[in-house]
Amino acid sequence: MPMEPLLIDEPTLAMIFTVNSSPLSGKEGSYLTSRDLRDRLQKELLTNVSIRVEDTDTPESFRVLGRGELQLAILIETMRREGFELMVGKPEIVTRTENGKKLEPLERLVIDVPENFIGIIMETTGSRRGEMLKMSNHGSGRVRMDFKIPSRGLIGLRSQLLTDTRGTALIHSIFEGWVEYGGELALRPTGALVADRSGPSTAFALWNIQERGELFIGPAIDVYEGMIVGENSREQDMDVNVTKEKKQTNMRSSSADEAIRLIPHRELSLEQAIEFIADDEYVEITPKSIRLRKKVLQANKRPRRWQEIRASQPTT
């Protein structure tokens, strides 16, 4: 009796993989060209049946489709450890059209957490359009919660829930089906701090900038124009000079000996970096570094973020 063929879940997320074109490219990796990138992705297709690779308008970029953010992040991390340098764009959901309606993938999300974290779990999943189906409490001090949530709501959710629950949450998701597209989710509410020139970062410059938002780099780090060095506390992007040095002078000053105390910067993991970037940004991945950058490096050629935010808001 012949066996029924196994059904593989269709890809729900897509990311653009492209050649690293930053000014620091080629300094840390061994495989840099589009030919290397294409050969590696074709090799992945031989063993990873849930991955798909599509060509784009340019020969340097490829559209990689997979079963969720975690699967694509594992592929990126594997390539990074093999010596590849590449850039990836913001994850986007894979949609389909049936009977004239736009559909998006839906996930069944199961979260097992201690009872005292129920509130933060419901708040976080609710902001991502999650709908709770049932909650089970077996009297052991932990609660199991079942949700229906769009696949795009899962982007960055795992790391956020682990942070909110102090690492005690058990999270599992499985493809549930397709549902009518529910509209755009909220954009990142904050802008980016973007370096406006190349050079090594200095503690003096970072000390003056840290009150503007949260930094992603420390002193003595090579930066280039268009590289994202922190998260702005406001919704607009801000160009900053992180290479400025303290002026030397013979004059005495009451503030001259003021100690420079830097707030510890936030070191972004690969998953956090992929979650953070906006549509006009890339994550630059090398064997030794993870950097964030704007797609257009020159400040005078970049569209302003506040214009994009204003354009995305509904008119009254």
Disulfide bonds with the S-S distance in Angstrom:
none
